[in-house]
Amino acid sequence: MADEITYADFERVDIRVGTVIEASPFPEARKPAIKLLIDFGPEIGVKKSSAQITVHYNLDNLVGRQVLGVVNFPPRQIGPFRSEVLTLGFEDEAGAIVLAATDKPVPNGKKLM
C-alpha cells in the first residue's frame, strides 16, 4: 500500500473521462503498445496516449470506448511518440492491463470526483 495522502493531494491529480477516437499500432515501442487518440471534450481537447493494452484489446474494440486518463502530467516521449496523458488501468492476475472505465457513459472531459 502507498503512503497516506491528503484529500488536497488527490485533488491535484486531474483524472478525466474521454472517448477513444483512433487506435493505431505502435511497433516502435519497446513493450507491445497501442497509440490512442482520446477526446476529452472541449475544455481539454483530443490528446495522444501510448498504452500497453495489447493483451485484452485490439484496434477494433478500442474506438468508441470511454477510458480514464490523468491529463495533468507533463508529456512523455516514448520513442518517436509523444504521449500527452496517462491512460489508466489495472493489472490482471497475469500482469496484463485492463482499462479503467465508467460503467455508464458520461460526457467527455468530466473529472473523477
Secondary structure, 3 states (H helix, E strand, C coil): CCCCCCHHHHHCCCEEEEEEEEEEECCCCCCCCEEEEEECHHHHCEEEEEECCCCCCCHHHCCCCEEEEECCCCCEEECCEEECCEECEEECCCCCEEECCCCCCCCCCCECC
